[in-house]
Amino acid sequence: MLTGLARDGGLYVPETWPHFSDHEIRAMRSMSYPELATVIMRPFIGDTFTEHEFREMVEETYAGFDHPAVAPLRQLDGGLWLMELFHGPTIAFKDYAMQLLGRMFDKVLTRRGERVTIVGATSGDTGSAAIEACRDRAAIDCFILFPNDRVSEVQRRQMTTVQADNVHSIALEGTFDDCQDMLKALFNDMEFRDRHNLSAVNSINWARLMPQIVYYFWAATALGAPDRPVAFAVPSGNFGNVFSAYAAKNMGLPIERLMVGSNRNDILTRFFTGGTMQVTGVEPSLSPSMDIQVSSNFERLLFDLYDRDGPAVADVLTKFRETGSFTVSQGMLERAQELFEGHATDDTETTRVIAETWKRTAEIIDPHTAVGVDHAMAARAAGRIAAPVPIISLACAHPAKFPDAVEAAIGSRPPLPKHMADLLERPERMTVLANDKAAVSGFIAEHVAGGKGAA
Ligand SMILES: *Cc1c(COP(=O)(O)O)cnc(C)c1O
């Protein structure tokens, strides 16, 4: 949790997956969300927190969400459900992990008498979730890099209007992939990393993925698991959310299919179709949180496809960085296709799906959610998901987070939830920096500990 990225540049994964029996999964049906969350995450926590301590943090985290079910399901038609993951403070699914992560960090650091500098890169929603989770926490300084002019106004304002001395929004002149590369460069500078005790809260941090496993169990058991298998449609960018679903499957949840949705930036769809990961340029789309080419968590799936052979994965990824491409064997592709499938939805289709869903069901969905719904309906229509298997499509963000895209589809702007109704009037605070490592590391050094950390 505290380290984020391993020192050799690799990502951490659990050594083994905990496994729940059908009997244990059946018992989850009657649990509250915090109870379920405690049971699912407990095996990963070890003795870092006592049972009581951990349960208290989990309860406090989800008590701050604005729906009593925390992650409620809404039925769109006979076999299609939306799981609403926008009931946290920044109205996107990132809160489900980040709100807990902020508390876990603070608890451990305070106990050790240490501080960390959290540096994150965001394509939109991670940044506000991280800032909201870190604000005013005594043991943390938080710096968030986002691509200048490439996030929605609501997303930007959620980051730049938080008035807390320990959080800083940096608009980098570049794309999201440039932000991710910058983050890697800062972490690979061991002297800088150690001096400021850098830590990551991007989904490269395993502790970000862990709390997301919970809502897959929550939805599946509500719809009949383990006695009925389910399928999930997961709009994907960094492959973090859908990797949590994969973890749930490894932990015993009967998931029949994982639908990985992309927008026009369809590198994952192309991979699951042909077995080649091939980078092309990043194009802005209506679903900016998925405007990504290099999905950092894909490395974790690759590790399993290579039968957990770390050096082999490192070779593949080195080649990928050098050439922008790699291809897995036919056998590996077929193994991946047993569970995963990709589907790309362009902006025109996204707009059509928002409009049609609204007409058909009176639900207003955001453009990321629309990518998942489109995928779910296409898979059902093509007969790839059998009729008795419910499809749960993840509603990743509240539609008010992307008002322009929604207005273009349905002719009106969805209102922001009450707690952020005045967002567009709040004063902003951000710094625009060149895509240059010295500029970014200099800014961080100057501003840690409220400016007291300059070396
Ligand atoms: C972060 C995000 C995604 C992509 O999730 P990954 O875990 O990066 O695959 C999709 N939609 C929304 C609204 C997001 O905030």
The ligand as an SDF file (V2000), in Angstrom:
LIG
                    3D

 15 15  0  0  0  0  0  0  0  0999 V2000
  -11.4500    5.5830  -14.1050 C   0  0  0  0  0  0  0  0  0  0  0  0
  -12.6850    5.4830  -14.9270 C   0  0  0  0  0  0  0  0  0  0  0  0
  -12.8330    4.5090  -15.9250 C   0  0  0  0  0  0  0  0  0  0  0  0
  -11.7350    3.5320  -16.2650 C   0  0  0  0  0  0  0  0  0  0  0  0
  -11.4810    2.6350  -15.2080 O   0  0  0  0  0  0  0  0  0  0  0  0
  -10.1190    1.7890  -15.1650 P   0  0  0  0  0  0  0  0  0  0  0  0
  -10.0700    1.2090  -13.8030 O   0  0  0  0  0  0  0  0  0  0  0  0
   -9.0060    2.7480  -15.4080 O   0  0  0  0  0  0  0  0  0  0  0  0
  -10.2160    0.7670  -16.2490 O   0  0  0  0  0  0  0  0  0  0  0  0
  -14.0310    4.4590  -16.6070 C   0  0  0  0  0  0  0  0  0  0  0  0
  -15.0230    5.3360  -16.3590 N   0  0  0  0  0  0  0  0  0  0  0  0
  -14.9310    6.2760  -15.4060 C   0  0  0  0  0  0  0  0  0  0  0  0
  -16.0600    7.2070  -15.1880 C   0  0  0  0  0  0  0  0  0  0  0  0
  -13.7490    6.3970  -14.6590 C   0  0  0  0  0  0  0  0  0  0  0  0
  -13.6510    7.3390  -13.7200 O   0  0  0  0  0  0  0  0  0  0  0  0
  1  2  1  0
  2  3  1  0
  2 14  2  0
  3  4  1  0
  3 10  2  0
  4  5  1  0
  5  6  1  0
  6  7  2  0
  6  8  1  0
  6  9  1  0
 10 11  1  0
 11 12  2  0
 12 13  1  0
 12 14  1  0
 14 15  1  0
M  END
$$$$
